[in-house]
Amino acid sequence: MSAAPVSNQVLDAAIAWKLCLDEGCGSPDERSEFIRWHAASEEHARAWRQLGMLDQRVSAAAGPARKALLQSRVSLRRRVGKLGGGLAGMLLVGALLLQIGAPSLSPGYWLADQRTATGELRTLRLEDGTLLSLNTHTAVDIDFEGDERLIVLHQGEISVETGHQDLRPLLVRTDDGRLRPLGTRFLVKREQHGTRLEVLQSQVAAMPSNSGDERVLREGQQVLMNANGLGQISPVAAGADAWTRGMLVVDNVRLGDLVAELGRYRSGHLGVADEVANLRVTGSFPLTDTDLALASLLPALPVKVERHTPWWVTVVAK
């Protein structure tokens, strides 16, 4: 009976309860409500047992990573539906779930000196006076022990405003290369195909890992650097550092791109229907309240927001 399929609606409810109860956030009333939900039907109890069976396969994962696995609803639904295939299918489910969660389990993130969770923004004043801001889901190491002041960006995006209380050179490193600020303010972001540098003030020298050539970028310039070289230099977009103030500023961007960016700041799935993804958007949106940001789209665009659960939200045509 535990292997029989359950509906998407019931599975969504089971996932929501598991996220809440595993985090310890359930109030006594909520726990009582869960007990009533669990006892309401055999299908509810079966969905809960199936999640527990999956949970045993990923029990070695850290709490935040496990939560991320549960929030991958589309994949989780699909794989829970295959539990009827028996033990071999269950083992496959566990392996696939661990594969989905692998990026969040990277040692560079979990072992970093400083890291931010999804939706979290943090600003630090380093011992040399440097102001370091971390965007959502960002991980950095900070090493001021040697002959240089070193910031290693493992994941995410940082804003750096250099301090001058230390004469040692300040360097920012990623897997793609080294950045040497020349008294400046700049942004560094790890992307799928490299490291993006955006210079907001003064100059930054960039040197790819596999190249001895260092190139200086000036104020208002940006470039994508990979280990083998630098891409084409282009202007920095207006409002590129607005995230440091908790805002997202866009000018004539696709709705699909805007929704994808907002999705970086919230847990669960945030999607957009194909028929409205190419609508153009200009405006400023709060990153600390993505629900408010989505609501601000409604007066200007022919769209509506469908909420299946708090963790499964889609922007669709009105």
N, C-alpha and C positions, 0 to 999 in steps of 0.2 A: 504493500500500500504506500510506503514512503516513496517509491519510485514513480508513482503515477503522476502525470503532469498536473500543473496548477495553472490557473488563468494569470494573465499579465497583471490584472488589477490586484489580485490577491498577493502575487509575488511582490509587486511594488509596495503594498502595505507591510508585508513581512520585512522587506529590506529597510523600510523607514523605521519600523519598531526596533530592528536589530541595531541600526546606527544610534538610535536614541538610548537604548538600554545599555549598549556596550560602552557608550561614553559616560554613563552614570548621570545623565541629565534628566532622567525621568522623575517627575514628582510623584508622591504617593497616589494622587488622582490618576496620573498617566499610567502608572504601573497597574492600578486597578482596571483602567480602561483596556490595557493590553491583555490582562487575564480574561476579561469579558470577550475581547476580540478573538483570542486564542480558542476559547471554549465555544464560540458561536457556531463553528462548523468544522467538519473533519478536514475540509480543504485548507482552512486556516492552519490547523495543527500540522497538516502534511507539509505545507510550505515552510513552516517554521523548522520542522525536522530536516527538510532538505537543505535549508541554509546552514543548519548545524552540521550536517554531513560535509558540506563544502568547507565550513569553518575549520574542521579538523585537518583538512588538507593544506590550509594556509596558516596554521597556528604558529609557525615559526616566524611569520612576518611581524614586524613591529606594529604597534597600534595604529599610527597614522597611515602606514602603508596598507594595512588590512582594511581600514576605513575607505581608502581610495579604491581598493578592489571592489568593495561592496557598492561603491557609488558608480561603478562602470555598469550601469543598469542594462544597457542593450546586450552587452556580452554576457552578463550574469544571467539574464533571462534566457538567452539562447542556450547557455550551457546547463542551467538547471533543467531546462526542458529535455535535455539529453540524458538525464539521470536514469531514465527507464532502460538505458542500454546496459545496466548492470555495473559491476565493480570496475571493469575496464573503462567504461565510459566515465565513471566517477573519478578515476585516476587521471584521465585525460582532462576533465574539467579542472582539477586542481592544478595540473601542469600549465594549462592555458591561462588560468587566473594568475598564477605566479609570473608568467611571461608578460601579461598585461601590466602587472605592477612593477616589473623590473626597473624602469626608469626612476621611480620614486624610491627604490631601495638602493640606489647607487651609493657607494661608500663616500664619494665626494660630498653628497648632500647630507647624509645622516651623521657623518663625523666632522662636519665643518665647524669652525669656531663660532660662526653666526649664521643662522638660517631663519627664514620666514615661512610661515604656513600659507596655504592658499587664501588670498584676500588680505593678508597682513602686509602692512608697510611699516618700516622701522628706520629711524635715523640715529646714527651713532656719532659722537665726537671722539675721535681717536687721540692718543696721547700727544701727537705732534700738532694737534689743532685741526687736522683734516676732518671735514664733515662728510660722512659716508651714509648714503641712503640706500636701503634695500627694497626692491620692488617685491611683488608677490612671488612666493615659491622660489626664493633666491638663497644661495649658499655661498659663503666666502670664508677663506682662511686669512688671518691677519698675522704677519710675522715681522716684528720690528727688532728682532734680536741680533741680526747680523750687520753687514756693512750697508745694507739698504733697507728701506721701508717697503715691505712687500704686501700686496693684496692679491690673493688668488681667487678668481671668480670661477666657481665650479658649475653654477647653474643660475639662470635668471638674469636680473638686470640691476645695475647699481648706478648711482649718481655720485661723483667724486668732486668735492671742492677742496683743493689742496691747502694744507696748513703749512706754516713756515717756521715752526718752532723746532725744527730739526734739519740739519744741513745735509744729512744723507739723502741720496736720490730716492724718490718715490716711484715705484713700479706697480703696474697692474698686469697680471698674467692670466692667460687662459690656455687651453690646449692648442689654440691657434697661433699664439704669439705673445709679444710683450708690448705694452704701452707705457711710454715715458712722458708724463705731463711736464710742461714747461711753464709752471705757475698758472693754473687754469681751473676751469670747471667743465666737466665732460660726463657723458653717459657711455656705459659699456653694457652690451646685451649679448648673451649667448643665444644664437639662433641655430636652426637645423643645419645650415650650410656654412657656419662660421661665426665670427664675433663681430658685432656691429659697434663701431666707434662713432660717436656724435660729439663734436667739439662745440661747446656753448660759449666759452671765453678763452682767449689767448691761443695756445698751440699744444698739440700732443704729437709725439713721435711714435710711429707704429712700425714694429718689426715682426714679420711672420716667423714662425718657428723654424721653417726649413729654408730661410733666406737670410743672408747677411745684410740685406739692403733695408735701411731705415728711412722712412718717409715722414715728413712733417705735415700734419693737417692743421689748417688754420680755423679760426672762429667761423662758425656757420657752415662747416663742411662735415660730411659723414662718409664712411666707407665700410664695406664688409670685408673683413680680413679672414682668410683661411691659412692653414699652415704653409701653403706654397706661394702666397702672394696676396696683393690687395686688389680689390675690385675697382670699379669706376667710382670716382669721387662725385658726390652730388650734394645739393643743399640740404641742410637740416630742416625738417618740417616744423612749422610753427606749432608751439605747444608741446614739443617733444619731451620736455621735462615736467609737464603738468602733473604726471603721476606722483611726483614728489610732494605735491600739494593735495593729493587725493582726488585728482580730476583726470578725465580723458578728454582731450580736445581733438576734434576731427574736422576736416574740411573737404566736403564732396567725396566721401569714401562710400564704398559699397556697404549696404546694410549687413551683408554676410560677414564682411571683415570687421565691422563694428561689433557684431554679436560675438564673433570669435574672440575678440580682444576682451570684451566684458566677461566672457566665459573663463578667462584666466583668473578672475578674481572671485569666483564662487565655486562651491563644491557641487558635484553632480553634473548633469548634462544640460547645456544651454545650446539649443539649436535654432535654425532658421529654415523655413520652407523654401524650396528652390524658386517658386514663383515670385517671391518678394526679395530674394537675396541680392538682386542687382539694383534695387532702389538706392538712390544716393542720399547721403545724410551729412549735414553740417551742424555742429553744435558742441556743447560741453556737457559731460556726463559724470556724475559722482561714482567713484570707484568703491567707496566704502558702503554704498547702498545700491547694489546693482538692480534690485527690484524697482527702486525709484528711477534709475536710469532707463530701464525698459518702459516704465510707465510714461516717461517723458516723450517717447516715440509716438505714442498713440494719437495725440492731437494733430501731428504733422504728416503722418503716413497712413495709408490704407491697410493697417495691420492690427492684429490683436495678439495678446499673449495667452497661450494655453498652458495651464499648470496642471499636470497630471499628479504630481507630488511636489513638495518643495525642492526635490532634487532632480526633477525632470520637467524642464520648461522649454517651450518652443514658440518662436515668433512666426505667425502664419498670416495669410491674407484675411482681411476682415470680411 
